[in-house]
Amino acid sequence: MKTLFDLLPVIIFFIVYKLFNIYAATASAIIVTFCQLIFCFFKYKKIDKLLLTNFIIIFFLGGLTIFFKNNTFIMWKPTAIYWIMATILLFSNIVLKKNLIKTMMEKQIKLNNKIWTRINLNTVIFLILLGCLNLFVAFKFNENTWVNFKLFGTTGLMIAFMIYLSLMISKEKK
């Protein structure tokens, strides 16, 4: 259910884009993300940092997209999110000596620190490459292709990466 909740702005963006245009889709994604913030605040009495970061970026870049009637800003949004996440994971691991992926998952999965470090580094590399791929699709293909990639391509790649990590973890647990 959380996955659907996390994907909701992208799904709404996709649907509104197909019905109207990139500007209506951008506005709807901003509104849906804001509603998610409000929902989380009232339901959990806290707001997830990633959700807040996502809202700030979509509000800023989406706002610029709508204000200037220029889709370039919203096309940068996924890359900004991926690269910020990669930077946080890398900075936390190297500078703070804290593996955030391990912190989130160590109650469910018991692995040694070497494997957690590999998972963290693989995730950083994946997010950087995914950000680059987003920019490639955004600026080498038409807007419609980018919108389709944003929902289907990115989601598919994330699922494939999760399968890869699962296989890596299962190999190490033997």
Secondary structure, DSSP 4 states (H G I P E B T S, - for coil): -HHHHHHHHHHHHHHHHHHS-HHHHHHHHHHHHHHHHHHHHHHHSS--HHHHHHHHHHHHHHHHHHHHT-THHHHHHHHHHHHHHHHHHHHHHHTS---HHHHHHTTT----HHHHHHHHHHHHHHHHHHHHHHHHHHHHS-HHHHHHIIIIIHHHHHHHHHHHHHHHHHHHH-
